């Protein structure tokens, strides 16, 4: 992320730190915004795109409009924002998401402190919802839906639960803290290790109003316990103390009260043990009731916030292709018709960015352009270097219109798959489902991410979307493009299995093209067949290698009956030869090997092996009346065929493996 030359134009204004040239980190090499932050009092500058940041949250969008003191433009027009209170590491995560730099995001479980700082910052800017795709990975150490173990000193878990909408977990932890927290001489909360929990802490690590609510509840609970204790008096003449001077936690006070012993039983009593004293039993029961009925310090405002956050973070948009229109927008793109009069229909405008400066024209289920996706050129550039080049004006796919908008024609891109990529590019994560995608959509998506070099954009979702790939054995007829999906998303084992099965179970037509067991011709030159480069040719080569060996063995077996040398009695040999000639004819093979090419054998490797097995059974049945030597011979043929099958070569090329390993590294 860091660039070496960061001491000239990308330094902040000299008036801020005249003798300091801050370390500069680039999120966008062409960024129009400088952000000043402090890492342990050391100034740093982040160079970013204001357009990308505006997609993250409305506070940033308003801030970057220039009406806030945090955002002011210098003489060059470059905006500057000072965010001295923001944690730079947490801010970097938000900026990496904004600029689609998913490869720079944490790849595993975050430390508690780092995750806490991120949630605090995302709450500040109302940006928690854009963390949704990564929360399950980063927060696996939070109990409940997000698994952090609570230990003394991690009271800020309250804030995390509150912001992530984990009401049950917050309720549980809040009651536990109310039970265990004490106060110091200044009336401040302290945990069991003496850490002070300050409500006015500038980092705001607790939900608003929570500590005050817990302080009030603690005082009420202690007061009730003292009322019970001093209500009985227990034969003592001490005055009941004020709750403010009790430093202990409710838990400690409970234990101390339960340890109270009655120094003297009432006169004329036969009791000689506390367990027989109704007075003592009632006293203990009252204290236990107070403990059991401990109220919750969670306020109604906390619950309202958590319900809203839970809805935001758990909502799954099943129609992942939808893109809403802004309230003021028309549903058609009139400018398109003016600039491109050859268009047959007025395209429907679908907005991914209300202030979009680029339109993408697509064909949604018809042979003409009928939809115009209104998008941000910045978002396209961050998503794909190919899209960025298209907007340069030097590509036939991208041409400027009279209204100032760049128009990009993508007639061959599948609309639903393209919509998924555009939703990600514009941070519209609420439009993305976690459910496995249908095969056709997944195939189209794999084609587009390969075409545009945008694979890494799918990192947070791809395991869910390719869910059915994990457990499949056979694929349905017509779904051979699982090869493309496995290749594009780095599933090397699955790719190997698919390629091996296609090699074994596919035949060939008279033109030497690969044909599946369902009759589908797999032609790499056909645009309807979307396969990794070279895989179909490699499968055909592997099939030819095996088929040549099988034919050699088969014809060697047949030719032994064409010579004078006998295998068994002449009658038996003639019968076996007749069966084999009929067999060759039935499977479409020539009578002599020199006339038979393996390229045009219609049977698959498995099919030819099965036919030989059937013929062997027929011959054995016909010759069972005596110990025919031909039976031994044909059994040897069958064993030879099976041995060839077992050593079937792999059709996976080294180039395929290198690509899949690279893709896997991108998506892990």
PyMOL commands that set and color helices and strands:
alter all, ss='L'
color gray80, all
select helices_A, chain A and resi 50-54+58-67+88-98+102-104+112-124+128-138+157-164+167-180+210-235+243-245+250-258+274-276+278-292+300-314+334-339+377-383+385-390+415-425+429-431+439-452+455-458+462-465+467-469+482-488+492-505+535-562+570-586+593-595+598-600+605-622+629-646+654-667
alter helices_A, ss='H'
color red, helices_A
select strands_A, chain A and resi 23-26+33-39+42-48+71-73+79-82+182-183+189-190+196-197+348-351+358-362+371-375+398-400+406-409+507-508+514-515+521-522
alter strands_A, ss='S'
color yellow, strands_A
deselect
rebuild
show_as cartoon
